[in-house]
Amino acid sequence: MEIQFEEIKPAIESSFNLMVNPKLSDFFYWHFHPELELVYIEGANGTRHVGEHISQYEENDLVFIGSNIPHLNFDYGVKTDYQEIVVHIRQDFLSNSFAHTPELLKINQLFEKAKLGIAFSHETKQQVAKRLMKLPLLSYFEQFLEILSIFQVLANAEEIELLHINSFENQYTKKDQERMKRLYKFIDENYKRKIDILEVANLSNLSKPAFCRYFKRMARLTFTEFLNHYRINQAKKFLLMDKNITETCYDCGFESISYFNRTFKKITNENPMVFKKRHLGK
């Protein structure tokens, strides 16, 4: 199971980043980021995998996740039509002057509980679902006020489920996060060409054997396995854009069609043509 550091860049004018219907159901995206995350999904039955917590949700889900807690995209494997909104909140949102504002005491407490991961009841979901879905239609200032109001509702919710007993400690130190961030950036910029392991080892200031051990410990995959997973995820995107198999193969850094087909099937349990036909209906 590979984990990815996700770099999130809210607009300069905003403390939040909104993702509406990201449609990642075909992608296993196990990731973490410094930003807190509020996610709501409806019209789906899926997996809630946050830190060490794994459970199933039915019809809809509303979860608030603290900083740097690894989690799986909530729409993974969903085959039905669904609606989803993800709100990323800057880590310093309630710091400094807000931290000691009496009116925000309960919201501060909510943010502390988010270190455990919080799932909310049906009643709370009904209260905030439509409001969350309307956020993209608002100006940045209106979003700020509305999200603050939604947090107040969540802070007063009586029925909640804490997903961990103790605060989840991410095993990745800040140094690890920065190093992995550089590696992901390098892969993203160079996956279309042949990449030698010595090249990425030098980028990490490690010998080749030390890098191989380090990467396997961090990503739970060898570098080659991880690179293949990344390339196949990119290949899925290209196929969904109706690119042909050959073009997709070479655009994703594979050097032969046969190796591309074998790798695609090994990772996804179906060959590229079946995947493409299943989604594009051709």
C-alpha positions as CSV (number, residue, x, y, z in Angstrom):
1,M,0.0,0.0,0.0
2,E,1.7,3.2,-1.1
3,I,1.1,6.5,0.6
4,Q,1.4,9.8,-1.1
5,F,2.0,13.3,0.3
6,E,-0.7,15.5,-1.3
7,E,0.3,19.1,-1.8
8,I,-2.7,21.4,-1.5
9,K,-2.7,25.0,-2.5
10,P,-5.7,27.1,-1.5
11,A,-6.2,30.3,-3.4
12,I,-4.3,33.3,-1.9
13,E,-7.6,34.9,-1.0
14,S,-8.9,31.8,0.9
15,S,-8.2,29.6,3.9
16,F,-9.8,26.7,2.2
17,N,-9.5,24.5,-0.8
18,L,-12.7,23.0,-2.3
19,M,-12.9,19.8,-4.4
20,V,-16.3,19.0,-5.9
21,N,-16.9,15.5,-7.3
22,P,-13.2,14.7,-7.8
23,K,-14.3,11.3,-9.3
24,L,-11.4,9.2,-8.1
25,S,-13.5,6.0,-7.7
26,D,-11.1,4.0,-9.9
27,F,-8.0,5.2,-8.1
28,F,-6.7,3.9,-4.8
29,Y,-5.5,7.1,-3.3
30,W,-3.9,6.5,0.1
31,H,-2.5,9.9,1.1
32,F,-2.0,12.5,3.8
33,H,-1.5,16.3,4.0
34,P,-1.0,19.0,6.7
35,E,-4.4,20.5,6.0
36,L,-7.5,19.2,7.9
37,E,-10.2,17.7,5.7
38,L,-13.9,17.8,5.9
39,V,-15.5,15.3,3.4
40,Y,-19.1,14.7,2.6
41,I,-20.3,12.0,0.1
42,E,-23.8,10.9,-0.7
43,G,-25.4,8.4,-3.1
44,A,-22.7,5.8,-2.4
45,N,-21.8,2.8,-0.3
46,G,-18.1,2.7,0.3
47,T,-15.1,2.3,2.6
48,R,-14.1,4.7,5.3
49,H,-10.4,4.2,5.8
50,V,-8.8,6.8,8.1
51,G,-5.5,6.1,9.8
52,E,-5.9,2.7,11.4
53,H,-9.7,2.8,11.3
54,I,-11.5,0.8,8.6
55,S,-15.3,0.6,8.3
56,Q,-18.1,0.7,5.7
57,Y,-20.6,3.6,5.2
58,E,-24.0,3.3,3.5
59,E,-25.8,6.0,1.5
60,N,-23.7,8.9,2.7
61,D,-20.8,9.9,5.0
62,L,-19.5,13.0,6.8
63,V,-16.1,12.9,8.3
64,F,-13.6,15.5,9.8
65,I,-10.0,14.4,9.6
66,G,-7.1,16.0,11.4
67,S,-3.7,17.1,10.0
68,N,-1.4,14.5,8.5
69,I,-3.7,11.5,9.1
70,P,-3.4,9.1,6.2
71,H,-6.7,8.3,4.5
72,L,-8.2,6.7,1.5
73,N,-10.4,8.6,-1.0
74,F,-14.0,8.0,0.2
75,D,-15.2,7.3,-3.3
76,Y,-12.8,4.5,-4.0
77,G,-14.6,1.6,-5.7
78,V,-18.0,3.3,-5.8
79,K,-19.9,2.4,-9.0
80,T,-23.1,4.4,-8.4
81,D,-23.8,8.1,-9.3
82,Y,-22.7,10.1,-6.3
83,Q,-22.0,13.6,-5.1
84,E,-19.0,14.5,-3.1
85,I,-17.4,17.7,-1.7
86,V,-14.0,17.8,0.1
87,V,-13.0,20.9,2.1
88,H,-9.3,21.3,2.9
89,I,-8.7,23.7,5.8
90,R,-5.3,25.3,6.4
91,Q,-3.5,23.9,9.4
92,D,-3.1,27.4,11.0
93,F,-6.8,28.3,10.4
94,L,-7.6,28.6,14.2
95,S,-4.2,29.7,15.4
96,N,-3.0,33.0,16.7
97,S,-5.9,35.4,17.4
98,F,-8.7,32.8,16.8
99,A,-7.2,30.4,19.4
100,H,-8.3,32.5,22.3
101,T,-11.6,33.8,21.0
102,P,-14.4,32.7,23.4
103,E,-17.0,32.4,20.7
104,L,-14.8,29.8,18.9
105,L,-14.1,27.7,22.0
106,K,-16.3,24.8,20.8
107,I,-14.8,24.9,17.3
108,N,-11.3,24.8,18.8
109,Q,-12.4,21.7,20.7
110,L,-13.8,20.2,17.5
111,F,-10.4,20.7,15.8
112,E,-8.7,19.0,18.7
113,K,-11.1,16.0,18.3
114,A,-10.3,15.9,14.6
115,K,-6.9,14.5,15.6
116,L,-8.8,11.3,16.3
117,G,-10.9,11.5,13.2
118,I,-14.7,12.2,13.6
119,A,-17.7,10.7,11.8
120,F,-21.1,12.4,12.2
121,S,-24.6,11.1,12.6
122,H,-27.4,11.1,10.1
123,E,-29.1,14.1,11.8
124,T,-25.9,16.2,11.5
125,K,-25.4,15.1,7.9
126,Q,-28.9,16.3,7.1
127,Q,-28.2,19.7,8.7
128,V,-25.0,20.5,6.7
129,A,-25.2,18.5,3.4
130,K,-26.9,21.1,1.2
131,R,-24.9,23.9,2.8
132,L,-21.6,22.1,1.9
133,M,-22.7,21.5,-1.6
134,K,-23.5,25.2,-2.1
135,L,-20.0,26.4,-1.0
136,P,-18.5,26.6,-4.5
137,L,-21.2,29.1,-5.4
138,L,-20.1,31.6,-2.7
139,S,-17.4,34.3,-2.7
140,Y,-14.3,33.6,-0.6
141,F,-15.7,35.8,2.3
142,E,-19.1,34.1,2.2
143,Q,-17.4,30.7,2.2
144,F,-15.4,31.7,5.3
145,L,-18.6,32.7,7.1
146,E,-20.5,29.7,6.0
147,I,-17.8,27.2,6.8
148,L,-17.3,28.8,10.2
149,S,-21.1,28.4,10.8
150,I,-20.9,24.7,9.6
151,F,-18.1,24.1,12.1
152,Q,-20.3,25.4,14.8
153,V,-23.0,22.9,13.9
154,L,-20.5,20.1,13.9
155,A,-19.0,21.3,17.2
156,N,-22.5,21.1,18.8
157,A,-23.3,17.7,17.3
158,E,-24.2,15.3,20.1
159,E,-23.9,12.0,18.2
160,I,-20.4,11.6,16.9
161,E,-18.0,8.6,16.4
162,L,-14.3,9.1,17.2
163,L,-12.3,6.9,14.8
164,H,-9.3,6.4,17.1
165,I,-8.9,6.2,20.9
166,N,-5.7,8.2,20.8
167,S,-4.4,10.9,18.5
168,F,-3.1,9.3,15.3
169,E,0.6,9.7,15.0
170,N,1.8,9.9,11.5
171,Q,5.0,7.9,11.2
172,Y,6.4,10.3,8.7
173,T,8.6,13.0,10.2
174,K,8.8,16.5,8.6
175,K,12.1,15.5,7.1
176,D,10.5,12.4,5.6
177,Q,7.6,14.4,4.3
178,E,9.9,16.9,2.5
179,R,12.0,14.1,1.1
180,M,9.0,12.1,-0.2
181,K,7.4,15.3,-1.5
182,R,10.6,15.9,-3.6
183,L,10.4,12.3,-4.9
184,Y,6.7,12.6,-5.8
185,K,7.4,15.8,-7.6
186,F,10.3,14.2,-9.5
187,I,8.2,11.2,-10.5
188,D,5.3,13.5,-11.6
189,E,7.7,15.5,-13.8
190,N,9.7,12.5,-15.2
191,Y,7.5,9.4,-15.3
192,K,7.2,9.6,-19.1
193,R,10.9,8.7,-19.5
194,K,13.2,6.0,-18.2
195,I,14.2,6.7,-14.6
196,D,17.3,5.0,-13.1
197,I,17.1,4.2,-9.4
198,L,20.6,5.8,-8.9
199,E,19.2,9.1,-10.1
200,V,16.5,9.2,-7.4
201,A,18.9,7.9,-4.8
202,N,21.2,10.8,-5.5
203,L,18.2,13.2,-5.3
204,S,17.6,11.8,-1.8
205,N,21.3,12.0,-0.8
206,L,21.3,8.3,-0.2
207,S,23.3,5.4,-1.6
208,K,21.4,3.1,-4.0
209,P,21.0,0.3,-1.4
210,A,20.0,2.8,1.4
211,F,17.5,4.5,-0.9
212,C,15.9,1.1,-1.8
213,R,15.5,0.2,1.9
214,Y,14.2,3.7,2.7
215,F,11.7,3.9,-0.1
216,K,10.3,0.4,0.7
217,R,9.8,1.4,4.3
218,M,8.1,4.6,3.5
219,A,6.0,3.6,0.5
220,R,5.5,-0.1,1.3
221,L,6.5,-0.8,-2.3
222,T,9.8,-0.9,-4.1
223,F,10.6,2.1,-6.1
224,T,9.9,0.2,-9.4
225,E,6.6,-1.0,-8.0
226,F,5.6,2.4,-6.9
227,L,6.6,4.0,-10.3
228,N,4.5,1.4,-12.1
229,H,1.5,2.1,-9.9
230,Y,1.9,5.8,-10.6
231,R,2.3,5.2,-14.4
232,I,-0.8,3.0,-14.4
233,N,-2.8,5.6,-12.6
234,Q,-1.7,8.1,-15.3
235,A,-2.6,5.6,-17.9
236,K,-6.1,5.3,-16.6
237,K,-6.5,9.0,-17.0
238,F,-5.2,9.0,-20.5
239,L,-7.5,6.0,-21.5
240,L,-10.5,7.9,-20.0
241,M,-9.5,10.8,-22.3
242,D,-10.0,8.3,-25.2
243,K,-6.3,7.9,-26.0
244,N,-5.4,4.7,-27.7
245,I,-3.5,1.9,-26.0
246,T,-0.2,2.3,-27.8
247,E,-0.1,6.1,-27.3
248,T,-1.0,5.7,-23.6
249,C,1.7,3.0,-23.2
250,Y,4.6,5.2,-24.4
251,D,3.2,8.4,-22.9
252,C,3.3,6.8,-19.5
253,G,7.0,5.7,-19.8
254,F,6.5,2.0,-20.6
255,E,8.9,0.7,-23.2
256,S,6.8,-2.1,-24.6
257,I,3.1,-2.8,-25.2
258,S,3.4,-6.3,-23.7
259,Y,5.0,-5.1,-20.5
260,F,2.4,-2.3,-20.2
261,N,-0.5,-4.8,-20.6
262,R,1.0,-7.2,-18.1
263,T,1.6,-4.4,-15.5
264,F,-1.9,-2.9,-16.1
265,K,-3.6,-6.2,-15.5
266,K,-1.4,-7.0,-12.5
267,I,-2.4,-3.8,-10.8
268,T,-6.0,-3.4,-11.9
269,N,-7.0,-7.0,-12.5
270,E,-8.1,-6.1,-16.1
271,N,-6.4,-5.3,-19.3
272,P,-6.3,-1.7,-20.7
273,M,-8.9,-2.3,-23.4
274,V,-11.4,-3.8,-21.0
275,F,-10.9,-0.9,-18.7
276,K,-11.4,1.6,-21.5
277,K,-14.5,-0.2,-22.9
278,R,-16.1,-0.4,-19.4
279,H,-15.8,3.3,-18.9
280,L,-16.4,4.7,-22.3
281,G,-18.9,2.2,-23.4
282,K,-17.3,1.4,-26.7
